[in-house]
C-alpha cells in the first residue's frame, strides 16, 4: 500500500483523543520531518532552542488572540492532562492562598459529573481540606442536571482558597451555561472538552485548565490560563509549617511560568500541533464563527433525537445539555448494539458511550464538521424510522 498524506475525511465522534483537521495533520507531518527548513523535525529540536521558544510564544499569542486574554492573566503549558491538573490545582491554589492570608484554606468543589468528582477526590487524597458546594447525583439522583448556583452551599471567602467546577462533563453530557461566581473567591474551571468552542470571559477566572486532546490537540499536553496574582505563592517552609501539601517542582506554576513552560522537556511537537489548530481557527473566523457552527451542530442532533422520545432517551436536562458531548440511550433490547454496528458500516465511528455509563455518545468537537454531523443526523432519522 503506497504511503500518502491524503485520507478520506473521517466521520469520527470519539470523546478524546479526538479528530483533528486533516490540513493540520498534513502540515504537522511535514514539520515532523523538516521544520521551517532547518533540517530537523519539530520534535527533534531542543525545548530551549530559538525555534522551540518561537513555538511556545506563538501558541501563547494565538491563545491570547482567540480568547481575548487580558494582561492580568498568563498562559502556560504542562505535560499531562486533566488528571494531573486535579493534583496541581489543589496544591498551587492552596499555596497562593497561604501567601495571601497566612492560613491554609480549603478547596470548594461543585460535583456535576464524573470529572469534577475525580478532581474533588484527588484534592481530598492529597490532604487538602475540601468542601462540596453541590453534588448533582445526591440532589437529583444522577448527573443529568445542575443545581442553580443560588441553591449551592455558599462558601465562606474567609477560609476558601478556590471554587472548582468542570464547565463541560464529557461522560455525562452536561455543560454550564454561565460561570458560577462568588465574591472574593478565585474560580477554577476545567474547560478540557469545550475550550475554544465558544467565547469565554477569562477575566472572571483565577485559573482555567484544559487538556488538549479533546478539542484542540493531541494527548499529553495541558493548557493553563492563570491570573498573575496567583503566581505569588508561599515558600516550601511556610507550607510545611502549616502541614500543607507541596507541588512537585515540575508542576509548580511559578517555576513553570518563570521558565516559559520549558523548566523540563515540553513536548514541542505536540504543542506545535496545538498552535496549528489555533491558526486554523483564526483563519476560519475565530470563536464567533466556531461558536455559531457548534451551536448549529448540537441543535440539529438534539432536534432529531427529540423527535423520537419512545426510542431515544436523553438523560440530560435541556437547560444544561452539552454542545460538545451528546449522550443518549436507546430503548429496546439489542438496539444500542445495532445502532453502533450500522453506524460503523456507514463510517460513523467513535459513538460508543463511556464505559462507566454505557449508551451512545456523539462528541461534536470543533474539528467535527457540520457535514459530518448532517450524516449522523440522517442516520439517526433512518434508524429511528426503521425501529419505531
N, C-alpha and C positions, 0 to 999 in steps of 0.2 A: 504494500500500500504506500503510495507516494505521500511525502510529507508536505503540508501546506499550512499557511496561516489563515486560510479561509475555513469557515464552518457554516453548517446550516444553523440558522438562528434558533437557539434553544427556547422552548416554552416551559421554563423551569420555575417552580413556585416554592423551592426549598427555603427554610427559615434561617439558614446560616450554617456553614458558608453558603452564600447566595450568589446568584448570577451577577455578572458584571458586563458592561457594554463590550461588545466584540471589538470595537475600534480601540478601546482602552487596552485590551489584552494584546491586540496586534502590535500596538506601539510599544507596550511593555516587553514583548518578545524580542523586538529589535534592540531595545535598550538593554536587555539582559546580555546580549552578545557584544554590543559596542555602543556605549553611552556617549552621545554628543561628539562622536568622532575621536574619543580619547584613547581608543584601542583596548579598553577594558569594559566589561559589563557593569551595570549599575550595582549589581550585587557583589562585585569584587572589590570595589573601591573602599578605602579606609573611611570609617564613620566620622573621622575628624579631618578629612581632606576637604579641599575647597569645593569640589563637585558635590560631595555629600552635604556639606553645610548649605549649599545652594538648594538642594532638595528639601532640607529641613525648613529653610527660610521661605521658600516658595510655597510649601504646603501650609505653613502658618499664615502666610499672606493671603492665600486663597480662602482659607477658613474664615479669616477676619473679614474678607470681602463678602463672602456669601452670607454670613450670619450677622454682618454689621457689628462685629465685636468691639465694644468700647475700649478706650485706653486703660480703663480700670481693671481690665482682665488680660490674662496671658494664656497662650496656647502652648501645650507641650505634649509629648508622646512617650508612651511606655510600652514595653513588651507585655504580652499577656492579653487578657480580655476582661469581661465584666467581673468574673470571679476573683481575679487578682485585685480588681478595683474595690470589691467589697471590703477587703482587708486594708488596703492602703488608705481608703477614705476614712475609715474609722480611726486609724492611728494618727493620720495627719491632721484631721479636723479637731481631734482631741488636743493635739499639741498646739494648734493655733489658739484654741480656747484657753488652755493653760497660760499661754503667753499673754493673752489679753486680760485674764481675770485672776490668775494665780490659783484657780480652782480646777478640779478635774472635769467636771461637767459630764453630760451624758448625750447619747445619740437617740433621737426620737425617730421612729420608723412608721411609715404607712405601709401596711401589708395588703397589697391589692392583687397579688398573683404570685406565681412560683419564684420569680427572680427577686422581688423585694423581700419575700420570706427568707430566701437564702442569704441576702445581704444582712438582714436582721440577725439571723442565726450565726453568721460569721463574726459580727461585732460582739455578740454575747460570748462566743468561743474565745475571743481574744481578751476577754476580761473588761470590755467597755461596758459601763453602766448604760442600760438601754431602757427605752420606754416605747410602748406600742400605742400609737395615736388612733389607729383604726385597723381592723382586720376584717376584710370583706367576707372571708369564709365563716367567721364567727357571727358576723352581723346578718348575713344573707344565706348562709349555708353553702355558698360556693363562691368562686372567683369570677362571677359574671356581672358584677355591679360594683360601683364605687360609691361609698357613703359621702354625702355632701360634706365639704370641709368644715362647714359650720357645726356639724354634728360630731366631728372628731374630738377626742380628748385634747384639750388645749395645752400645749407645752409652756412651761414657765421660762421666760427669757433669762431669768437669773441663774438657771442651772442647766440650760440646754445648749450644747455645743453646735448642734445642727439638726435639721429635719431632713430625712432621706425619703425619696419616693422614686418609683420606676414609672417613667412617663408612658411607656408602652410595654405591656406584658406580652411577649411573643407566644408563650404557651397558651395563655388564657384568652388572648384576643381582646383585651381591654386597653383603652387609651384615654388618658386625661385630656379634657377639652380646654382646660385652663390651668395655670400654675397655682398650686397652693402657696399662700403667703402668710407669714407670721412675723409680726413686728419685732424687730430686734434679734431675729434668729436667722442664721445662714441656711439657705435652701440648697440641698444637694440633689441632683437629678440624674438618673440613669437614662440616657437617650440612645442606648446602643442600637435599638431597632427602628428608630424613627428620626435620627439626626439627619438634617438636610432634606427631610421630606416636606417640611413646611417652615414658615418663618417662626423664629423664637426670639423673645426679648431677653438677651443674655444678661442684661443689667439686673434682672430680678434674681439671679442665681449667685450663690457663693461658689459653687462648683458644678460643672457638668462633666460626666464621663460618657464615653461611647466606644464600645468595642467595634472595630472597623468591619468585621466580616459579615454583618447583617445587611448594611445598606450602603457602605461606601468603600469597601476594600476587601483585602484578604485577611484571614485569621492570623493572629499573632501580634497585633498592634492595637493599642487603645489611645483614643484622643481624650485629652483633658483640657477644659477651659476653666481657669481658676481666677477668682478675684485676687488682685495683688496683695491685699492686706492679709489674706490667709496664708501667704508665704512667710509671714513672721511667726516663728514657732519657738516654743520653749526649748531649752537645751536638754540634752540627754540626762544630765544630772538633775535638772528640775523635774523632769518627768519621772525619773527613778524615785525621787523623794516623795512623790505622790502615788507611787506604785502604779503608774500609768504605762501601758504598753508602748514600746518604741517601734518606729517604722524601720524595716530593713533598708539599708542605705540606698539600694537600687530603686526603692520605691518611696524615697524621702523627697517630697515635692520640691522643697527649696534647693536641694542638691541637684536634682534633675533640671530644674529651670536655670540655675546658675551655669550649668554645663550645656545649655541649649539642647536638651534631650539626648545628649551624647556622653553622659557620665560613664555608661557602659555601652556595649556594642548594639546600637539601634539597628534593626533590620531595614536598611536603606532601600532595598528593592521593594519591600512591602510598603514602605512609606511613599516611594515614587509612584506606585500604582494608585495609592490613595490620592496623590496630587493629580494624576492623570484623570481620575474620576471627578475631582473638583473642577479642573479645567474644562472638562466636558459639560459639567453642569452650568458653568458660567457661559459657555458658548451657546448652550441651549436656551438661555434666558434667565438663569438664576432660580432662586427659590420661589419667586412669584409664579413663574411658569410651571415649575415642578410641583408645587402645591396644587395648582389647578388640575394638572394631569392626574395626580394621586387621588384627589377627591372624586374625579370622574370615574377612575378605575374602580374604586371601592363602591361608589354609588351603583354602578352597573351590576356588580356582582351581588351586592346585598339585595338589590331590587329583584333579580331573578330568583334568588333563594327564597325571598319573602313571598313570591308568587305561589309557592308550593309548600305551605305550612304543614300539610299532612305527611309530607315526605322528609323535608329538611327541618331539623331542629337547630335553631340558633340560640345558644345558651347565654349570649351576652346582651345585656340591656341596651336598647337602641341609643340611649344617652351617652354611652361610653364605648360604642363599637370602634374597634381599631381600623384605621385606614390601611395599616400595614399588614396585619395578620387576621384574615377572615377565617373563623373557626366554626365548624358545624358538624353535626352527626346526621346519619341517615336512618330513618325508621324502616325496619324490615330486616329479617334475618338474612345475612349474607350480602346485603345491598352495598355496604361500605366496601367490601372486598371487590364486588363487581364494578363499583364506581372507579376504584383505583386501577383495576385491570383494564377497563375500557378507556379510561383517561390515558393510561400508558400507551395503549395501542394507537391513540390519537396524538401521541407525542406530547402530552401534557403531563409533566412529571413533577416530583417533589411535593405531592399533595397529601401524603400521609401525616396525620396529626402527631403531636409529641407523644413519646412513649408513655408519659405519665398520665395522659388523659385520653389518648386514642382519637378516634374520629378523623375528620378531614381538616386540613389547614392549608389555605392558599395565602402565601406571603406575597404581597404586591409591592415590593420594594422599588426604588427609583428605576433600576435597570430593567424591571419587568415592563415591557412596552404595553401601550394601550391596545395594540393589535393582538398581543398575546392574551390579554385579559378578555378581549372580544371572543377569541377562540374558546376560552374556558366558559364564558357566559353561554355561548351557543351550545357547547357540550352539556352544560348543566341543564339547559332547557330540553334538549333532546332526551337526556337520561330521565328527567322528570316525566316527560310525556310518555315515555316507554314504561314507566313504573308507577303510574298514578293508581 
